[in-house]
Amino acid sequence: MAAMFSENAQTVLRFLQGNKDGQFTADGIAEGTGLSAKSVNGIATGLQKKGLTERVEVEGIEKKVIRLTAAGEQADPDAEKPAVE
């Protein structure tokens, strides 16, 4: 069975779930995961479309912060795609 999330999306989800109290921009997530900021932005957009992340403005931080939604906090990065019959 195929994974619901790409390997890089799993990495970003795990990072954000493990650092819930942090306020990370794409650059910060990239630094913490070893991915490029460009990749993180694309992944965050995909996760945002699924309702798992959101981008918010935070006073004192120039770029928008990417954070998990309640659904993102509960998401299983290792979830499998449901079988289609």
DSSP file (Angstrom, degrees, kcal/mol; ACC not computed):
  #  RESIDUE AA STRUCTURE BP1 BP2  ACC     N-H-->O    O-->H-N    N-H-->O    O-->H-N    TCO  KAPPA ALPHA  PHI   PSI    X-CA   Y-CA   Z-CA
    1    1 A M              0   0    0      0, 0.0     2,-0.2     0, 0.0    82,-0.0   0.000 360.0 360.0 360.0 148.1    0.0    0.0    0.0
    2    2 A A        -     0   0    0     79,-0.2    79,-3.1     1,-0.1     2,-0.1  -0.566 360.0-108.5 -88.8 148.8    1.2    3.5   -0.7
    3    3 A A  B     -A   80   0A   0     77,-0.3    77,-0.3    -2,-0.2    76,-0.1  -0.442  16.9-135.3 -72.0 147.6    1.9    6.1    1.9
    4    4 A M  S    S+     0   0    0     75,-3.0     2,-0.3    -2,-0.1    76,-0.1   0.828  89.8  43.6 -71.7 -32.0   -0.6    9.0    2.1
    5    5 A F  S    S-     0   0    0     74,-0.5    -2,-0.1    72,-0.4    76,-0.1  -0.870  89.1-111.9-117.0 147.3    2.3   11.6    2.4
    6    6 A S     >  -     0   0    0     -2,-0.3     4,-2.6     1,-0.1     5,-0.2  -0.236  38.9-103.6 -65.5 165.0    5.5   11.8    0.5
    7    7 A E  H  > S+     0   0    0      1,-0.2     4,-1.9     2,-0.2    -1,-0.1   0.901 124.1  48.1 -59.0 -41.2    8.7   11.2    2.5
    8    8 A N  H  > S+     0   0    0      2,-0.2     4,-2.3     1,-0.2    -1,-0.2   0.877 110.1  51.3 -69.0 -37.2    9.4   14.9    2.6
    9    9 A A  H  > S+     0   0    0      2,-0.2     4,-2.8     1,-0.2    -2,-0.2   0.895 108.9  52.0 -65.2 -39.1    5.9   15.7    3.8
   10   10 A Q  H  X S+     0   0    0     -4,-2.6     4,-2.8     2,-0.2     5,-0.2   0.912 108.6  51.5 -60.4 -42.0    6.3   13.1    6.5
   11   11 A T  H  X S+     0   0    0     -4,-1.9     4,-2.3     2,-0.2    -2,-0.2   0.922 111.6  45.6 -61.8 -45.8    9.5   14.8    7.5
   12   12 A V  H  X S+     0   0    0     -4,-2.3     4,-2.6     2,-0.2     5,-0.2   0.926 113.6  49.4 -65.6 -44.9    7.8   18.2    7.8
   13   13 A L  H  X S+     0   0    0     -4,-2.8     4,-2.8     1,-0.2     5,-0.2   0.938 112.2  47.6 -59.1 -47.5    4.8   16.8    9.7
   14   14 A R  H  X S+     0   0    0     -4,-2.8     4,-2.1    -5,-0.2    -1,-0.2   0.911 111.8  51.0 -60.8 -42.0    7.0   15.0   12.1
   15   15 A F  H  X S+     0   0    0     -4,-2.3     4,-0.7    -5,-0.2    -2,-0.2   0.949 113.7  43.2 -60.8 -49.3    9.1   18.1   12.7
   16   16 A L  H >< S+     0   0    0     -4,-2.6     3,-0.6     1,-0.2    -2,-0.2   0.889 113.9  51.0 -66.4 -38.6    6.1   20.3   13.3
   17   17 A Q  H >< S+     0   0    0     -4,-2.8     3,-0.6    -5,-0.2    -1,-0.2   0.838 111.9  48.1 -66.5 -31.8    4.5   17.7   15.6
   18   18 A G  H 3< S+     0   0    0     -4,-2.1    -1,-0.2     1,-0.2    -2,-0.2   0.568 117.6  41.4 -83.8  -9.3    7.7   17.4   17.6
   19   19 A N  T X<  +     0   0    0     -4,-0.7     3,-1.9    -3,-0.6    -1,-0.2  -0.321  67.5 149.6-132.1  49.4    8.1   21.2   17.9
   20   20 A K  T <  S+     0   0    0     -3,-0.6    -1,-0.1     1,-0.3    48,-0.1   0.775  72.7  52.4 -58.9 -30.4    4.5   22.3   18.6
   21   21 A D  T 3  S+     0   0    0     -3,-0.1    -1,-0.3     2,-0.1     2,-0.1   0.540  93.0  96.4 -85.6  -5.7    5.6   25.2   20.8
   22   22 A G    <   -     0   0    0     -3,-1.9     2,-0.5    -6,-0.2    -3,-0.1  -0.375  66.6-141.0 -82.4 161.8    8.0   26.6   18.1
   23   23 A Q        -     0   0    0     -2,-0.1     2,-0.4    44,-0.1    44,-0.1  -0.894  32.4-179.9-123.2  98.8    7.2   29.3   15.6
   24   24 A F  B     -B   66   0B   0     42,-0.6    42,-3.1    -2,-0.5     2,-0.1  -0.854  20.0-159.6-112.5 131.6    8.9   28.3   12.4
   25   25 A T     >  -     0   0    0     -2,-0.4     4,-2.4    40,-0.3     5,-0.2  -0.398  48.5 -92.6 -84.9 175.7    9.1   29.9    9.0
   26   26 A A  H  > S+     0   0    0     38,-0.4     4,-2.7     1,-0.2     5,-0.2   0.892 130.3  54.8 -58.0 -38.6    9.9   27.8    6.0
   27   27 A D  H  > S+     0   0    0      1,-0.2     4,-2.3     2,-0.2    -1,-0.2   0.908 108.6  47.7 -61.7 -41.6   13.6   28.7    6.5
   28   28 A G  H  > S+     0   0    0      2,-0.2     4,-2.0     1,-0.2    -2,-0.2   0.891 112.6  47.6 -67.5 -40.6   13.4   27.4   10.1
   29   29 A I  H  X S+     0   0    0     -4,-2.4     4,-1.6     2,-0.2     6,-0.3   0.909 111.2  52.3 -66.2 -40.7   11.7   24.2    9.1
   30   30 A A  H  X S+     0   0    0     -4,-2.7     4,-2.5    -5,-0.2     5,-0.4   0.925 109.9  48.4 -59.6 -45.0   14.3   23.8    6.3
   31   31 A E  H  < S+     0   0    0     -4,-2.3    -1,-0.2     1,-0.2    -2,-0.2   0.886 113.9  47.0 -62.8 -38.5   17.1   24.2    8.8
   32   32 A G  H  < S+     0   0    0     -4,-2.0    -1,-0.2     1,-0.2    -2,-0.2   0.702 123.0  32.2 -77.5 -19.8   15.5   21.7   11.2
   33   33 A T  H  < S-     0   0    0     -4,-1.6    -2,-0.2    -3,-0.3    -1,-0.2   0.620  99.8-120.1-112.4 -17.1   14.8   19.1    8.6
   34   34 A G  S  < S+     0   0    0     -4,-2.5    -3,-0.1     1,-0.3     2,-0.1   0.486  73.0 124.7  85.5   2.2   17.7   19.4    6.1
   35   35 A L        -     0   0    0     -5,-0.4    -1,-0.3    -6,-0.3    -2,-0.2  -0.467  69.3 -97.8 -85.6 165.5   15.2   20.2    3.3
   36   36 A S     >  -     0   0    0     -2,-0.1     4,-2.5     1,-0.1     5,-0.2  -0.525  25.8-121.2 -80.0 153.9   15.4   23.3    1.1
   37   37 A A  H  > S+     0   0    0      1,-0.2     4,-2.5     2,-0.2     5,-0.2   0.868 115.3  56.0 -61.2 -36.0   13.2   26.2    2.0
   38   38 A K  H  > S+     0   0    0      2,-0.2     4,-2.0     1,-0.2    -1,-0.2   0.921 108.6  46.6 -62.4 -44.0   11.7   26.0   -1.5
   39   39 A S  H  > S+     0   0    0      2,-0.2     4,-2.8     1,-0.2     5,-0.2   0.924 111.0  52.1 -62.9 -44.9   10.7   22.4   -0.8
   40   40 A V  H  X S+     0   0    0     -4,-2.5     4,-3.1     1,-0.2     5,-0.2   0.907 107.9  52.1 -59.8 -42.6    9.3   23.2    2.6
   41   41 A N  H  X S+     0   0    0     -4,-2.5     4,-2.0     2,-0.2    -1,-0.2   0.926 111.9  46.0 -60.3 -44.6    7.1   26.0    1.1
   42   42 A G  H  X S+     0   0    0     -4,-2.0     4,-2.1     2,-0.2    -2,-0.2   0.912 114.4  47.4 -64.3 -43.1    5.7   23.6   -1.5
   43   43 A I  H  X S+     0   0    0     -4,-2.8     4,-2.7     1,-0.2     5,-0.2   0.921 110.8  51.8 -64.0 -44.4    5.1   20.9    1.1
   44   44 A A  H  X S+     0   0    0     -4,-3.1     4,-2.3     1,-0.2    -1,-0.2   0.871 108.2  52.3 -61.8 -36.7    3.4   23.4    3.4
   45   45 A T  H  X S+     0   0    0     -4,-2.0     4,-2.1    -5,-0.2    -1,-0.2   0.929 110.7  47.3 -64.2 -44.8    1.1   24.5    0.6
   46   46 A G  H  X S+     0   0    0     -4,-2.1     4,-1.0     1,-0.2    -2,-0.2   0.905 114.0  46.7 -62.2 -42.4    0.1   20.9   -0.1
   47   47 A L  H  <>S+     0   0    0     -4,-2.7     5,-2.9     1,-0.2     6,-0.6   0.848 109.8  54.9 -68.7 -33.4   -0.5   20.2    3.6
   48   48 A Q  H ><5S+     0   0    0     -4,-2.3     3,-1.6     4,-0.2    -2,-0.2   0.898 103.2  54.8 -65.7 -40.4   -2.4   23.5    3.9
   49   49 A K  H 3<5S+     0   0    0     -4,-2.1    -1,-0.2     1,-0.3    -2,-0.2   0.788 107.9  50.6 -63.3 -26.9   -4.7   22.4    1.0
   50   50 A K  T 3<5S-     0   0    0     -4,-1.0    -1,-0.3    -3,-0.2    -2,-0.2   0.426 120.4-112.3 -89.1   0.0   -5.4   19.2    3.1
   51   51 A G  T < 5S+     0   0    0     -3,-1.6    21,-0.4     2,-0.2    20,-0.4   0.703  88.2 112.4  80.3  19.8   -6.2   21.4    6.2
   52   52 A L  S   <S+     0   0    0     -5,-2.9    17,-2.2    19,-0.2     2,-0.3   0.712  75.3  26.0-100.1 -23.7   -3.1   20.2    8.1
   53   53 A T  E     -C   68   0B   0     -6,-0.6     2,-0.3    15,-0.3    15,-0.2  -0.891  60.5-165.5-132.4 165.6   -1.1   23.4    8.2
   54   54 A E  E     -C   67   0B   0     13,-2.4    13,-2.7    -2,-0.3     2,-0.5  -0.976  18.6-130.3-145.3 156.8   -1.7   27.1    8.1
   55   55 A R  E     +C   66   0B   0     -2,-0.3     2,-0.3    11,-0.2    11,-0.2  -0.944  31.7 178.7-110.3 128.8    0.4   30.2    7.6
   56   56 A V  E     -C   65   0B   0      9,-2.6     9,-3.0    -2,-0.5     2,-0.4  -0.948  29.8-118.2-131.8 149.8    0.0   33.0   10.1
   57   57 A E        -     0   0    0     -2,-0.3     2,-0.4     7,-0.2     7,-0.1  -0.721  29.2-167.4 -84.5 134.8    1.6   36.4   10.7
   58   58 A V    >   -     0   0    0      3,-0.5     3,-2.2    -2,-0.4   -35,-0.0  -0.991  27.8-110.2-125.7 128.6    3.4   36.7   14.0
   59   59 A E  T 3  S+     0   0    0     -2,-0.4     3,-0.1     1,-0.3     0, 0.0  -0.309 104.2  20.9 -58.0 133.1    4.5   40.1   15.3
   60   60 A G  T 3  S+     0   0    0      1,-0.2     2,-0.5     2,-0.1    -1,-0.3   0.331 102.3  98.6  90.5  -7.3    8.2   40.4   15.2
   61   61 A I    <   -     0   0    0     -3,-2.2    -3,-0.5     1,-0.1    -1,-0.2  -0.965  61.0-154.5-116.4 122.2    8.7   37.7   12.6
   62   62 A E  S    S+     0   0    0     -2,-0.5     2,-0.2    -3,-0.1    -1,-0.1   0.907  76.4  47.9 -63.2 -46.6    9.2   39.0    9.0
   63   63 A K  S    S-     0   0    0      1,-0.1    -5,-0.3    -6,-0.0     2,-0.1  -0.554 100.1 -88.1 -95.6 160.9    7.9   35.9    7.2
   64   64 A K        -     0   0    0     -2,-0.2   -38,-0.4    -7,-0.1     2,-0.4  -0.382  40.1-124.6 -68.1 145.0    4.8   34.0    7.9
   65   65 A V  E     - C   0  56B   0     -9,-3.0    -9,-2.6   -40,-0.1     2,-0.6  -0.719  15.3-141.5 -89.6 137.6    5.0   31.2   10.4
   66   66 A I  E     +BC  24  55B   0    -42,-3.1   -42,-0.6    -2,-0.4     2,-0.3  -0.889  31.9 165.8-100.7 123.9    3.9   27.7    9.3
   67   67 A R  E     - C   0  54B   0    -13,-2.7   -13,-2.4    -2,-0.6     2,-0.1  -0.943  36.1 -99.9-137.7 161.3    2.0   25.8   12.0
   68   68 A L  E     - C   0  53B   0     -2,-0.3   -15,-0.3   -15,-0.2     2,-0.1  -0.461  27.5-138.8 -75.9 146.8   -0.2   22.8   12.4
   69   69 A T     >  -     0   0    0    -17,-2.2     4,-2.1    -2,-0.1     5,-0.2  -0.409  40.7 -92.7 -85.8 176.7   -3.9   22.9   12.5
   70   70 A A  H  > S+     0   0    0      1,-0.2     4,-1.2     2,-0.2     5,-0.1   0.899 131.9  51.0 -58.6 -39.6   -5.8   20.7   15.0
   71   71 A A  H  > S+     0   0    0    -20,-0.4     4,-1.1     1,-0.2    -1,-0.2   0.885 108.0  52.4 -65.2 -37.8   -6.1   18.1   12.2
   72   72 A G  H  4 S+     0   0    0    -21,-0.4    -1,-0.2     1,-0.2    -2,-0.2   0.853 104.5  55.4 -66.1 -35.0   -2.4   18.4   11.5
   73   73 A E  H  < S+     0   0    0     -4,-2.1    -1,-0.2     1,-0.2    -2,-0.2   0.834 114.2  41.1 -64.8 -31.4   -1.6   17.7   15.1
   74   74 A Q  H  < S+     0   0    0     -4,-1.2    -1,-0.2    -3,-0.2    -2,-0.2   0.594  89.8 115.0 -91.8 -13.1   -3.6   14.5   14.9
   75   75 A A     <  -     0   0    0     -4,-1.1     3,-0.1    -3,-0.2    -3,-0.0  -0.279  63.2-134.5 -64.1 141.9   -2.4   13.4   11.5
   76   76 A D    >   -     0   0    0      1,-0.1     3,-2.2     2,-0.0    -1,-0.1  -0.868   7.6-157.1 -96.5 109.9   -0.3   10.2   11.2
   77   77 A P  T 3  S+     0   0    0      0, 0.0   -72,-0.4     0, 0.0    -1,-0.1   0.765  94.3  52.3 -58.1 -23.6    2.7   10.9    9.0
   78   78 A D  T 3  S+     0   0    0    -74,-0.1   -68,-0.0   -75,-0.1    -3,-0.0   0.284  80.5 135.8 -96.6  10.3    2.9    7.1    8.3
   79   79 A A    <   -     0   0    0     -3,-2.2   -75,-3.0   -76,-0.1   -74,-0.5  -0.230  49.0-132.6 -60.8 147.2   -0.8    6.7    7.3
   80   80 A E  B     -A    3   0A   0    -77,-0.3   -77,-0.3   -76,-0.1    -1,-0.1  -0.732  23.0-103.5 -98.8 149.4   -1.4    4.6    4.2
   81   81 A K        -     0   0    0    -79,-3.1   -79,-0.2    -2,-0.3     3,-0.1  -0.484  46.1-104.4 -66.1 139.1   -3.7    5.6    1.4
   82   82 A P        -     0   0    0      0, 0.0     2,-0.2     0, 0.0    -1,-0.1  -0.384  40.6-102.3 -64.6 145.3   -7.0    3.8    1.6
   83   83 A A        -     0   0    0     -3,-0.1     2,-0.5     1,-0.1    -3,-0.0  -0.459  31.0-142.8 -68.6 137.7   -7.4    1.0   -0.9
   84   84 A V              0   0    0     -2,-0.2    -1,-0.1     1,-0.1    -3,-0.0  -0.903 360.0 360.0-104.9 126.3   -9.5    1.8   -3.9
   85   85 A E              0   0    0     -2,-0.5    -1,-0.1     0, 0.0    -2,-0.0   0.409 360.0 360.0-108.2 360.0  -11.7   -1.0   -5.2
